[in-house]
Amino acid sequence: MCVGVPMQVVECEENRALCAGRGTREWLDTRLVGAVAPGDWLLAFCGAAHEKLDAARAAAMLDAFAALEAALSGQYDAGDFFADLDRDPQLPAHLRKPV
C-alpha cells in the first residue's frame, strides 16, 4: 500500500520546496501543485508534492499516523486521536433525502 505524508513547506525554490514533516526534511518536486509558499501544507509521495492541503486536513492526517504508531506500539486509545468518535455519523449532503 502506498501512503502520502503531509509535510509543511519551509523554503521554496523554482519547482521544488524544502518541506518538514514527522521528524524529517525533504526536497519535494512541486510541479504538480504549482506555486507554494513557506507554511503551506503538501501531500508528499515519492519525492513529489501531489496535492495542497489545508492545515485542518494535514492535522487530521498527522493524527491518523500518530494513532497508527500508537496502535503498533500497544498504547492505543482511539479517543486520544479522533475527537469526533463519540458523535453520530452524518451522511454527506449528496446522499441525504431531499426535505
N, C-alpha and C positions, 0 to 999 in steps of 0.2 A: 504494500500500500504506500502511496506517495502522499506526503503531507507538507503543505506550505506553512511557513512560520512567520508571524507578524514581527516586523523589525521597524525601528524608528530611524529616520534619516538624521545623520549627524553632520554630514558635509556633502556638498554637491559639486560635480564636475559635468562636463558635457557628456550626456548619455550614460552616466553612472553616478552612483551615490554610495558613500560610506554609511552603513547602517549598523545599528546596535540592537541586539535582542537576545534574551535568555543567556546572558553572560558571554556573548561573542560579538565580534565586529566583522563585517564582511562588505566588500565592494559588490554592489549589485548593478547589473545592466538595467537601465531604466527606459530603454527604447519602447517597450510595450505599453508603458503607462504615461509617457510624456514627461513634461517638466515637473520636478519635485523641489521641495524646499526643506531646510532643516526643520525638524519637528513633525514632518509628515509621517504617516504610518503606511507601510507597504507589506504586501503578502509576498514573501520570498520563497523561491523554489529553484534549486539547481543554479544558483548564481544570478538569477534574474528576478526582477520585480514583476509580478503577474497581475497585480491589482492594487489600487489605492484603497486604504481602509480608513474609516473614521475612528477616532480614539475609543469610542464605546465598543465597537466591534473588535478592535485589536485587544482591548482589555478582556473581553469575553473569551476570545481565543486563547489568550495567555492564561486565564483562569482554567480553561479546559486542559491545557498542557500541565499546569500545576496539579490538577485533580488526577490526571493520569499518572504522574510521577508519584503522588501520594498513594494511589491505589497499588502501584507496583512495589512500593516500599512497605505496604501493610498499614499505613497510617491514614486511611481514607475515611472522611466523613463528608458526605455529599453536601450537607448544609454549609460547610466551610467554603465551598467553591461555587455553588449555584444557588444564589439568594432567592430565586423565584420558584424553587421546587414545591413550596407549600401553597402556591396559588392554583386555581382551577385552570386547566388548559383552555385556550381560546382558539377557535378556528380562524384561519386567515379570512379577511373580508371577502375574497372571491369565492370562498366555499360556504359562506353563510347564506341562509334562506333570505330572500328579499322580504322586507317587512311591509 
